[in-house]
Amino acid sequence: MMRMVPFVLDNGATVLGVEVKLPKTTLLSISTDKGYIMCGALDVTLLNERLSDRAIIAGRAVGVRTLEELMNAPLESVTLTAEAMGIVAGMKGSDALQLMV
């Protein structure tokens, strides 16, 4: 089962959350036109090392079970490209998304 949810950020921008129910896990992602935040399934090391030429803007939050939790959780890790934009580990998901719009 899949669920899509729009969220309006404090700056008025709308982002799109996607929840995919899989056996024994749920994938969570909230995206903008420039980047995204995701649950613990995101491999930031892979994005930074093997896919560095793509300059992906992304952040990872662990221990989240809902899109709402992902919006409010501190990011555990972020890509190098996200860091260059001022997005840092420990930043709340919704604050990172505001920098991605």
C-alpha positions in Angstrom: 0.0 0.0 0.0 1.2 3.5 -0.8 0.1 6.8 0.7 1.0 10.3 -0.6 0.6 13.4 1.7 1.3 17.0 0.9 2.8 19.1 3.7 2.9 22.9 3.8 6.2 24.2 5.3 6.5 27.3 7.5 7.7 29.3 4.4 4.5 28.4 2.5 6.1 25.8 0.2 4.4 22.5 -0.3 6.4 19.2 -0.2 5.2 15.7 -0.9 5.5 12.8 1.5 5.4 9.2 0.2 4.8 6.2 2.5 5.3 2.7 1.1 4.2 -0.2 3.2 6.4 -3.2 2.6 6.5 -6.6 4.4 8.0 -5.9 7.8 9.0 -2.3 7.1 7.7 1.1 5.8 9.7 3.4 3.5 9.2 7.1 4.2 10.3 10.0 2.0 9.4 13.6 1.8 10.7 15.5 -1.3 11.1 18.9 -2.9 12.1 19.7 -6.5 15.7 19.8 -5.3 16.1 17.1 -2.7 14.6 14.9 -0.1 14.7 13.5 3.4 14.1 9.8 4.1 13.9 7.1 6.7 16.8 4.9 7.8 16.7 3.0 4.5 18.6 5.8 2.8 22.3 5.0 2.3 24.0 8.4 2.6 27.4 6.9 2.2 26.4 5.4 -1.2 25.2 8.8 -2.3 28.3 10.5 -1.2 30.8 8.0 -2.6 29.5 6.0 -5.5 26.9 8.6 -6.7 28.8 11.7 -5.9 28.7 12.9 -9.5 24.9 13.3 -9.1 25.3 15.9 -6.2 22.2 14.5 -4.5 20.7 16.7 -1.8 19.3 14.3 0.9 19.1 13.7 4.6 18.4 10.6 6.7 16.4 10.2 9.9 16.4 7.0 11.8 13.8 5.5 14.1 10.9 7.2 12.3 7.7 5.3 11.6 5.4 7.9 10.1 5.8 10.9 7.7 4.9 13.2 10.5 7.7 11.8 12.6 10.1 12.2 9.7 9.1 15.9 9.4 9.9 16.4 13.1 12.9 14.1 13.6 16.5 15.3 13.7 18.5 14.2 10.7 21.1 11.5 11.6 23.2 12.1 8.4 23.1 14.3 5.3 24.9 14.2 1.9 27.9 16.4 1.2 25.8 18.4 -1.2 23.2 19.0 1.4 25.9 20.2 3.9 27.1 22.7 1.3 23.6 24.2 1.4 23.6 24.6 5.1 21.7 21.4 6.0 23.4 19.6 8.8 23.0 16.4 10.9 20.8 17.2 13.9 18.6 19.6 12.0 14.9 18.9 12.1 13.5 17.4 8.9 11.1 20.2 8.1 13.9 22.8 8.6 16.1 20.9 6.1 13.2 20.7 3.6 12.8 24.5 3.8 16.4 24.9 2.7 15.7 22.5 -0.2 12.9 24.5 -1.8 
